[in-house]
Amino acid sequence: MDHSADAFRTDLMTITRFVLNEQSKHPESRGDFSILLSHIVLGCKFVCSAVNKAGLAKLIGLAGETNVQGEEQKKLDVLSNEVFVKALISSGRTCILVSEEDEDATFVEPSKRGKYSVVFDPLDGSSNIDCGVSIGTIFGIYALKDYNEPTIEDVLQPGKNMVAAGYCMYGSSCTLVLSTGSGVNGFTLDPSLGEFILTHPDIKIPKKGNIYSVNEGNAKNWDSPTATYVEKCKFPKDGSSPKSLRYIGSMVADVHRTLLYGGIFLYPADKKSPNGKLRVLYEVFPMSFLMEQAGGQAFTGKERALDLIPTKLHERSPIFLGSYDDVEEIKTLYAAQAKQE
């Protein structure tokens, strides 16, 4: 046994150590935010374990069937939602939770209330589970001034008011990407330690990329700026190389690749979905927050994504996010169209 190698491994920057280091930069903080994040991390570990067993559970007839006690086994997305709702309430630091799986917001009982509101998609891309494609959890956190009498309006805030956002991707490895408002950092779960280790410090998206990511199956319904932009990606007129198309159909996986390699992720409005498809609070906002923190941009076709003020919990919006220069190009096309109208 190599004891010297094991000794070296104890000096790792774990996510807990990282968050505590961040906390020490704010002498006034009482550790509430750190406790909330540790509960989110626990939820991610639990879901990661469940996702890894999902194929096996199906194989031996567990998912969606009834067990010997007559209890129905929960599907993975329902289970993930319960895991996060329970983890967030038990932290004692939340007052309102908004989940993609629940029609209404969850108001935490007064005895367990704290000052944070969390918006989340417990299992994004869950339709991809059966084919082993990367899926993930997306979350955003708001701090509320008055949390004794919380209302729905407290979470219907623009994304720029978030204090933190992140996602956890369950793929070939389990990766948690987090921003608390001062840059973006990526952590990878070391299964032998059960700890998230800092593996991608201070992620910066390239200023321009050579990948575009969009569902081209919707092309016949696109508006003119989107169609023009994708045409330019495929047939550039300036003599540059065409961009490569990469589209997984799992937002976490597509955005993760965009963040690391650069390029642009597009989910535009079209004739079929005039308001776009992705939900503002727990998909568009957290991902836009991360992109901006990494030096990229996020745009709705009308405005900066984080300036959008949602009017309902599950509101949708078009989104273009990624490398600064690539998003700038699509903004120019929309500005030109607006001038013509």
For each residue, the residues with C-beta under 8 A, 3 or more apart:
1: 6
2: 5 6
3: 6 7
4: 7 8
5: 2 8 9
6: 1 2 3 9 10
7: 3 4 10
8: 4 5 11
9: 5 6 12 193
10: 6 7
11: 8
12: 9 190 193 195 197 198
13: 17 18 197 198
14: 17 18 187 195 196 197 198
15: 18 19 37 41 176 178 187 195 196 197 198
16: 19 20 38 41 195
17: 13 14 20 21
18: 13 14 15 21 22 185 187 198
19: 15 16 22 23 33 34 37 38 180
20: 16 17 23 24 34
21: 17 18 24 25
22: 18 19 25 26 180 182
23: 19 20 26 29 31 33 34
24: 20 21 27
25: 21 22
26: 22 23 29
27: 24
28:
29: 23 26 32 33 34
30:
31: 23 34 35
32: 29 35 36 93 114 115 116
33: 19 23 29 36 37 93 116 141 163 164 180
34: 19 20 23 29 31 37 38
35: 31 32 38 39 91 92 93
36: 32 33 39 40 88 91 93 94 114 116 118 141
37: 15 19 33 34 40 41 164 178
38: 16 19 34 35 41 42 91
39: 35 36 42 43 87 88 90 91 93
40: 36 37 43 44 84 87 88 118 139 166
41: 15 16 37 38 44 45 176 196
42: 38 39 45 46 87
43: 39 40 46 47 83 84 87 88 137
44: 40 41 47 48 137 168 174 176
45: 41 42 48 49 174 189 194
46: 42 43 49 50 83 87
47: 43 44 50 51 79 80 83 84 122 123 137 168 170
48: 44 45 51 52 168 170 174 189
49: 45 46 52 53
50: 46 47 53 54 76 79 80 83
51: 47 48 54 76 129 135 170
52: 48 49 170
53: 49 50 56 57
54: 50 51 57 58 63 76 129
55: 58 59 130 132
56: 53 59 60
57: 53 54 60 62 63 73
58: 54 55 61 62 63 130
59: 55 56
60: 56 57
61: 58 65
62: 57 58 65 67 73
63: 54 57 58 73 74 75 76
64: 72 73 75
65: 61 62 72 73
66: 70 71 72 73
67: 62 70 71 72 73
68:
69:
70: 66 67
71: 66 67
72: 64 65 66 67
73: 57 62 63 64 65 66 67
74: 63 78 79 82
75: 63 64 78 79
76: 50 51 54 63 79 80 123 126 129
77: 80 81 101 122 123 126
78: 74 75 81 82 101
79: 47 50 74 75 76 82 83
80: 47 50 76 77 83 84 122 123 126 137
81: 77 78 84 85 99 100 101 102 122 123
82: 74 78 79 85 86
83: 43 46 47 50 79 80 86 87 122
84: 40 43 47 80 81 87 88 99 120 122 137
85: 81 82 88 89 97 99 102 106
86: 82 83 89 90
87: 39 40 42 43 46 83 84 90 91
88: 36 39 40 43 84 85 91 94 97 118
89: 85 86 94 97 106 108 112
90: 39 86 87 112
91: 35 36 38 39 87 88 94 114
92: 35 112 113 114
93: 32 33 35 36 39 114 115 116
94: 36 88 89 91 97 108 113 114 116 117 118
95: 107 108 113 114 115 116 117 144 147 150 154
96: 105 106 107 108 117 118 144 150 152 154 155
97: 85 88 89 94 105 106 108 117 118 119 120
98: 102 105 106 117 118 119 120 155 281 282 313
99: 81 84 85 102 106 119 120 121 122 282
100: 81 120 121 122 124 279 282 283 314
101: 77 78 81 122
102: 81 85 98 99 105 106
103: 313 314
104: 313
105: 96 97 98 102 152 155 313
106: 85 89 96 97 98 99 102
107: 95 96 150
108: 89 94 95 96 97 112 113 114
109: 112 113
110: 113 148
111:
112: 89 90 92 108 109
113: 92 94 95 108 109 110 147 148 150
114: 32 36 91 92 93 94 95 108 147
115: 32 93 95 143 144 147
116: 32 33 36 93 94 95 141 142 143 144 147 163
117: 94 95 96 97 98 141 142 143 144 150 154 155
118: 36 40 88 94 96 97 98 139 140 141 142
119: 97 98 99 139 140 141 142 155 281 282 285 286
120: 84 97 98 99 100 137 138 139 140 282
121: 99 100 124 137 138 139 279 282 283
122: 47 77 80 81 83 84 99 100 101 137
123: 47 76 77 80 81 126 135 136 137
124: 100 121 135 136 137 138 167 250 251 252 283
125: 128 133 134 135 136 248 249 250 251 252 253
126: 76 77 80 123 129 135
127:
128: 125 131 132 133 134 135 248 249 250
129: 51 54 76 126 132 135
130: 55 58
131: 128
132: 55 128 129
133: 125 128 248 249 250 253
134: 125 128 169 170 171 172 248 250 252 253 256
135: 51 123 124 125 126 128 129 169 170 171 250 252 253
136: 123 124 125 167 168 169 170 250 251 252 253 256
137: 43 44 47 80 84 120 121 122 123 124 167 168 170 252
138: 120 121 124 166 167 251 252 282 283 286 287
139: 40 118 119 120 121 165 166 167 282 286
140: 118 119 120 159 162 164 165 281 282 285 286 289
141: 33 36 116 117 118 119 162 163 164 165
142: 116 117 118 119 154 155 157 161 162 163
143: 115 116 117 163
144: 95 96 115 116 117 147 150 154
145:
146: 149 150
147: 95 113 114 115 116 144 150 154
148: 110 113
149: 146
150: 95 96 107 113 117 144 146 147 154
151: 154
152: 96 105 155 156 313
153: 156
154: 95 96 117 142 144 147 150 151 157
155: 96 98 105 117 119 142 152 281 313
156: 152 153 309 310 311 312 313
157: 142 154 161 309 310
158: 161 306 307 308 309 310
159: 140 162 280 284 285 286 288 289 305 306 307 308
160: 306 307
161: 142 157 158
162: 140 141 142 159 165 285 286 289
163: 33 116 141 142 143 180 181
164: 33 37 140 141 178 179 180 181
165: 139 140 141 162 178 179 285 286 287 289 290
166: 40 138 139 176 177 178 179 286 290
167: 124 136 137 138 139 176 177 252 255 256 286 287 290
168: 44 47 48 136 137 174 175 176 177 252
169: 134 135 136 174 175 176 177 252 253 256
170: 47 48 51 52 134 135 136 137 174
171: 134 135 174 175 253
172: 134
173: 188 189
174: 44 45 48 168 169 170 171 188 189
175: 168 169 171 186 187 188 189 199 200 256
176: 15 41 44 166 167 168 169 186 187 188 189 196
177: 166 167 168 169 184 185 186 187 200 203 256 259 290
178: 15 37 164 165 166 184 185 186 187
179: 164 165 166 182 183 184 185 289 290 293 294
180: 19 22 33 163 164
181: 163 164 293
182: 22 179 293
183: 179 202 203 293 294
184: 177 178 179 202 203 259 290 293 294
185: 18 177 178 179 198 200 201 202 203
186: 175 176 177 178 198 199 200 201 203
187: 14 15 18 175 176 177 178 196 197 198 199 200
188: 173 174 175 176 196 197 199 200
189: 45 48 173 174 175 176 194 195 196 197
190: 12 193 194 195 196 197
191: 194
192:
193: 9 12 190 197
194: 45 189 190 191
195: 12 14 15 16 189 190
196: 14 15 41 176 187 188 189 190
197: 12 13 14 15 187 188 189 190 193
198: 12 13 14 15 18 185 186 187 201
199: 175 186 187 188
200: 175 177 185 186 187 188 203 260
201: 185 186 198
202: 183 184 185
203: 177 183 184 185 186 200 259 260 294
204: 294 295
205: 209 258 259 260 262 291 294 295 296 322 323 324
206: 209 261 262 323
207: 262 295 323 324 325
208: 262 323 324 325 326
209: 205 206 243 258 261 262 263 264 322 323 326
210: 241 243 244 262 263
211: 243 244 245 246 257 258 261 262 263 264
212: 230 233 243 244 245 246 263 264 266 326
213: 245 246 247 248 254 257 258 263 264 265 266
214: 226 230 245 247 265 266 267 268
215: 218 247 249 267
216: 219 230 245 247
217:
218: 215 221 222 268 270 272
219: 216 222 227 230
220:
221: 218 270 271 272
222: 218 219 226 227 230 268 270
223: 226 227 268 269 270 301 337
224: 227 228 337
225: 228 229 301 330 333 334 336 337
226: 214 222 223 229 230 266 268 270 330
227: 219 222 223 224 230 231
228: 224 225 231 232 333
229: 225 226 232 233 266 329 330 333
230: 212 214 216 219 222 226 227 233 234 266
231: 227 228 234 235
232: 228 229 235 236 237 329
233: 212 229 230 236 242 243 245
234: 230 231 242 243 245
235: 231 232 242
236: 232 233 239 240 241 242 243
237: 232
238:
239: 236
240: 236
241: 210 236
242: 233 234 235 236
243: 209 210 211 212 233 234 236 263
244: 210 211 212
245: 211 212 213 214 216 233 234
246: 211 212 213 254 257 263
247: 213 214 215 216 254
248: 125 128 133 134 213 253 254 257
249: 125 128 133 215 254
250: 124 125 128 133 134 135 136 253 254
251: 124 125 136 138 254 255 265 267 278 283 287
252: 124 125 134 135 136 137 138 167 168 169 255 256
253: 125 133 134 135 136 169 171 248 250 256 257
254: 213 246 247 248 249 250 251 257 258 265
255: 167 251 252 258 259 265 287 290 291 321
256: 134 136 167 169 175 177 252 253 259 260
257: 211 213 246 248 253 254 260 261 263
258: 205 209 211 213 254 255 261 262 263 264 265 291 321 322 323
259: 177 184 203 205 255 256 290 291 294 296
260: 200 203 205 256 257
261: 206 209 211 257 258
262: 205 206 207 208 209 210 211 258 322 323 326
263: 209 210 211 212 213 243 246 257 258 322 323 326
264: 209 211 212 213 258 320 321 322 323 326 327 330
265: 213 214 251 254 255 258 319 320 321 322
266: 212 213 214 226 229 230 319 320 330
267: 214 215 251 276 277 278 318 319
268: 214 218 222 223 226 276 301 318 320
269: 223 273 274 275 276 301 318
270: 218 221 222 223 226 273 274
271: 221 274
272: 218 221
273: 269 270 276 277 316
274: 269 270 271
275: 269 315 316 317 318
276: 267 268 269 273 300 316 317 318 319
277: 267 273 316
278: 251 267 283 284 316 317 319
279: 100 121 282 283 284 314 315 316 317
280: 159 283 284 285 308 310 315 316 317
281: 98 119 140 155 284 285 310 313 314 315
282: 98 99 100 119 120 121 138 139 140 279 285 286
283: 100 121 124 138 251 278 279 280 286 287
284: 159 278 279 280 281 287 288 298 300 305 308 317 319
285: 119 140 159 162 165 280 281 282 288 289 305 306 308
286: 119 138 139 140 159 162 165 166 167 282 283 289 290
287: 138 165 167 251 255 283 284 290 291 298 319 321
288: 159 284 285 291 292 298 305 306 319 321
289: 140 159 162 165 179 285 286 292 293 306
290: 165 166 167 177 179 184 255 259 286 287 293 294
291: 205 255 258 259 287 288 294 296 297 298 321 322
292: 288 289 295 296 297 298 306
293: 179 181 182 183 184 289 290
294: 179 183 184 203 204 205 259 290 291
295: 204 205 207 292 324
296: 205 259 291 292 321 322 323 324 327
297: 291 292 304 321 322 323 324 327 328 331
298: 284 287 288 291 292 304 305 306 319 320 321 327
299: 303 304 305 319 320 321 327 330 331 334
300: 276 284 303 304 305 308 317 318 319 320
301: 223 225 268 269 318 320 334
302: 334
303: 299 300 307 308
304: 297 298 299 300 307 308
305: 159 284 285 288 298 299 300 308 317 319 321
306: 158 159 160 285 288 289 292 298
307: 158 159 160 303 304
308: 158 159 280 284 285 300 303 304 305 317
309: 156 157 158
310: 156 157 158 280 281 313 315
311: 156 315
312: 156 315
313: 98 103 104 105 152 155 156 281 310
314: 100 103 279 281
315: 275 279 280 281 310 311 312
316: 273 275 276 277 278 279 280
317: 275 276 278 279 280 284 300 305 308
318: 267 268 269 275 276 300 301
319: 265 266 267 276 278 284 287 288 298 299 300 305
320: 264 265 266 268 298 299 300 301 327 330
321: 255 258 264 265 287 288 291 296 297 298 299 305 327
322: 205 209 258 262 263 264 265 291 296 297 326 327
323: 205 206 207 208 209 258 262 263 264 296 297 326 327
324: 205 207 208 295 296 297 327 328
325: 207 208 328 329
326: 208 209 212 262 263 264 322 323 329 330
327: 264 296 297 298 299 320 321 322 323 324 330 331
328: 297 324 325 331 332
329: 229 232 325 326 332 333
330: 225 226 229 264 266 299 320 326 327 333 334
331: 297 299 327 328 334 335
332: 328 329 335 336
333: 225 228 229 329 330 336 337
334: 225 299 301 302 330 331 337 338
335: 331 332 338 339
336: 225 332 333 339 340
337: 223 224 225 333 334 340 341
338: 334 335 341
339: 335 336
340: 336 337
341: 337 338
